[in-house]
Amino acid sequence: TVTFTGAAKTIGGTTSTTFPNISIASGATFTMNNSNTCTTLAFVASATASSLTLGTGNPTLTVNGALTIAQPSATSITTALNINGGTVTVSGLVSNTGTNVNARIVKIVTTSGTLNANGGITFTSSVATNNVIDMSGGAGTVNLTGAMTVGTSTLTAGTANSTFNYASSGAQTIVAYSYYNLSNSGNGNRTL
């Protein structure tokens, strides 16, 4: 496991890196300006704001296993994966862990970029504002393959042409969110 620690750190270069498991430490804020791969990506429960941001050049991050974001350990704190204009592809489950304490926020943000959630999404907090998929900043896309299991999580679709695409070849249940564009690229049955 490689642990990212420290504030305002940048990952860059002209070649990509294949990381083993990546752990984002409490208070770590990293910007990734090049394309990389990792086995898994996990954000620990943080007492201060933590984030991984895809930066300039619209890089890609390929996660060959699970993406796990732990809810912060203190209130009024946000832990965020900021995809922005880049692309994150996760082969395993995208999920959160932690308590259901209000104002401990887990957020995934796309602006014009893409989240490919190929192993499904599980956000199970009973506090809607704690788990947020924020697509309000532009024409971002979420491609969901597999199930989406949510408690009272929030999808912020915005008004800038974002698209949530149910992409499984098998059956999927469409979650009752307010979407900007709702798409179905898979050929399986859909349940509303």
C-alpha positions in Angstrom: 0.0 0.0 0.0 1.2 3.5 -0.9 -0.2 6.2 1.5 -0.6 9.7 0.2 0.0 12.2 3.0 0.4 15.9 3.2 -1.5 19.0 1.8 -1.3 20.6 -1.6 0.7 17.8 -3.2 0.9 17.1 -7.0 1.5 13.9 -8.9 2.7 14.6 -12.5 5.1 13.5 -15.1 5.1 12.3 -18.7 4.6 8.6 -17.9 2.0 6.8 -16.0 2.6 4.9 -12.8 1.0 1.6 -11.7 0.5 1.9 -8.0 -0.5 -0.9 -5.7 -3.2 -0.1 -3.2 -3.5 3.7 -2.6 -4.6 5.1 0.7 -5.5 8.8 1.1 -4.5 9.8 4.6 -6.4 12.2 6.9 -5.9 15.7 5.6 -4.2 14.7 2.4 -5.0 16.8 -0.6 -3.4 15.6 -3.9 -3.8 16.7 -7.5 -3.1 14.1 -10.2 -2.0 15.7 -13.5 -1.1 12.5 -15.3 -2.8 9.2 -16.0 -2.2 6.4 -13.5 -3.5 3.0 -12.4 -3.9 1.4 -9.0 -5.1 -1.8 -7.5 -7.5 -0.2 -5.0 -8.2 3.3 -3.8 -9.2 4.0 -0.2 -9.8 7.3 1.7 -9.4 6.9 5.4 -11.7 8.4 8.0 -10.3 11.9 8.2 -10.4 14.6 10.9 -9.6 17.3 8.3 -10.7 17.7 4.7 -9.1 15.2 2.3 -9.2 15.0 -1.5 -7.8 13.5 -4.6 -8.3 15.8 -7.6 -7.8 15.0 -11.3 -6.1 18.1 -12.6 -4.9 19.6 -15.8 -4.9 17.7 -19.1 -8.0 15.6 -18.1 -6.0 12.6 -16.8 -7.4 9.1 -16.3 -7.2 7.0 -13.1 -7.9 3.3 -13.5 -8.8 1.5 -10.2 -8.6 -2.3 -10.8 -10.4 -3.1 -7.6 -12.6 -1.2 -5.2 -12.9 2.5 -4.4 -13.8 3.0 -0.7 -14.4 6.5 0.8 -14.7 6.5 4.6 -16.8 9.2 6.1 -14.8 11.9 7.9 -14.3 11.3 11.6 -15.3 14.9 12.5 -18.3 17.0 11.6 -18.3 19.8 8.9 -15.5 17.9 7.0 -15.6 16.7 3.4 -13.7 13.9 1.8 -13.8 14.2 -2.0 -12.8 12.5 -5.2 -12.8 15.4 -7.7 -12.9 13.9 -11.1 -13.5 17.2 -12.8 -12.8 16.8 -16.5 -10.8 13.6 -16.1 -11.9 10.0 -16.2 -12.0 7.5 -13.3 -12.7 3.9 -14.1 -13.4 1.5 -11.1 -13.6 -2.2 -11.8 -14.8 -3.0 -8.2 -17.4 -1.5 -6.0 -17.6 2.3 -5.3 -18.7 2.6 -1.7 -18.6 4.5 1.5 -18.0 3.4 5.1 -18.5 5.1 8.4 -21.2 6.4 10.7 -24.4 8.3 9.9 -23.4 11.5 11.7 -24.7 14.6 10.0 -22.2 16.9 8.2 -19.5 14.2 7.6 -19.6 14.4 3.8 -18.3 11.9 1.2 -18.4 13.5 -2.3 -17.6 12.4 -5.9 -17.5 15.4 -8.2 -17.6 15.4 -12.1 -17.6 18.6 -14.2 -17.1 17.5 -17.8 -15.4 14.2 -16.9 -16.6 10.6 -16.4 -17.0 8.1 -13.6 -17.2 4.5 -14.9 -18.5 2.5 -12.0 -18.1 -0.9 -13.4 -18.7 -2.8 -10.1 -21.7 -0.8 -8.9 -22.2 1.9 -6.3 -23.1 1.5 -2.6 -23.8 4.7 -0.6 -25.8 3.6 2.4 -25.9 6.6 4.8 -29.2 7.5 6.3 -28.3 11.2 6.0 -28.9 12.4 2.5 -26.3 15.2 2.5 -23.5 12.9 3.7 -23.1 11.0 0.4 -23.1 13.1 -2.7 -22.5 12.5 -6.4 -22.1 16.0 -7.6 -22.6 16.5 -11.4 -23.7 20.1 -11.2 -20.5 21.7 -12.5 -20.8 20.7 -16.2 -21.6 18.0 -18.7 -20.1 15.1 -16.7 -21.1 11.5 -17.0 -21.6 8.6 -14.7 -21.7 5.2 -16.4 -23.1 2.6 -13.9 -22.6 -1.1 -14.5 -24.0 -3.2 -11.8 -26.3 -2.3 -8.9 -26.7 1.1 -7.2 -27.6 0.7 -3.6 -28.3 3.9 -1.8 -29.8 5.0 1.5 -30.8 8.6 1.3 -27.8 9.8 -0.7 -27.9 12.8 -3.0 -27.3 13.1 -6.7 -26.8 16.8 -7.7 -27.5 16.7 -11.4 -27.2 20.4 -12.1 -28.4 22.2 -15.2 -25.4 21.8 -17.5 -26.2 18.7 -19.5 -24.9 16.0 -17.1 -25.7 12.4 -17.9 -26.3 9.4 -15.7 -26.1 6.2 -17.8 -27.3 2.8 -16.7 -24.9 0.6 -18.7 -25.4 -3.0 -17.5 -26.1 -5.7 -20.0 -28.1 -7.3 -17.2 -31.1 -6.0 -15.2 -30.8 -2.7 -13.3 -33.0 -0.7 -11.0 -33.1 3.0 -11.7 -32.7 4.9 -8.5 -35.3 7.6 -7.8 -33.1 10.7 -8.3 -33.7 14.0 -10.2 -31.5 13.4 -13.3 -30.5 16.0 -15.9 -30.1 13.4 -18.7 -31.0 9.8 -17.9 -29.5 7.3 -20.3 -29.7 3.5 -20.9 -26.9 2.1 -23.0 -27.2 -1.5 -21.7 -29.6 -4.0 -23.1 -30.9 -5.5 -19.8 -34.3 -4.9 -18.2 -34.7 -1.7 -16.2 -36.9 -1.3 -13.2 -38.1 2.2 -12.0 
